[in-house]
Amino acid sequence: ALIEVSAGLGVLFGALTVLAAFGLVVVTIFATLCTAKTKVLEQNPVDWIDDISDYLWRVEIWVLVAALTILLNGPGAYSLDALILPLFGM
């Protein structure tokens, strides 16, 4: 829970954004592997299309998409990273 909260705050404020987004990706993949399959099987999908749509209703998938987007795009111009990294010559 500490990783989720601290990574979420890091992404929110733009502090160590790539590292925080990576933490969210790891935690979300772990949560998806642990709980999503059980929850989808409880809904008794009838075919593979229903199976995929049940996974898309899970919140973990959308958090994973958002965290991957932030991880791949990096911090924006209005983040703490954009203010601090130029001071270190990066």
Secondary structure as GFF3:
##gff-version 3
##sequence-region A 1 90
A	DSSP	alpha_helix	2	13	.	.	.	ID=ss1
A	DSSP	alpha_helix	17	31	.	.	.	ID=ss2
A	DSSP	pi_helix	32	36	.	.	.	ID=ss3
A	DSSP	alpha_helix	37	42	.	.	.	ID=ss4
A	DSSP	alpha_helix	48	56	.	.	.	ID=ss5
A	DSSP	alpha_helix	59	73	.	.	.	ID=ss6
A	DSSP	alpha_helix	80	84	.	.	.	ID=ss7
A	DSSP	three_ten_helix	85	88	.	.	.	ID=ss8
###
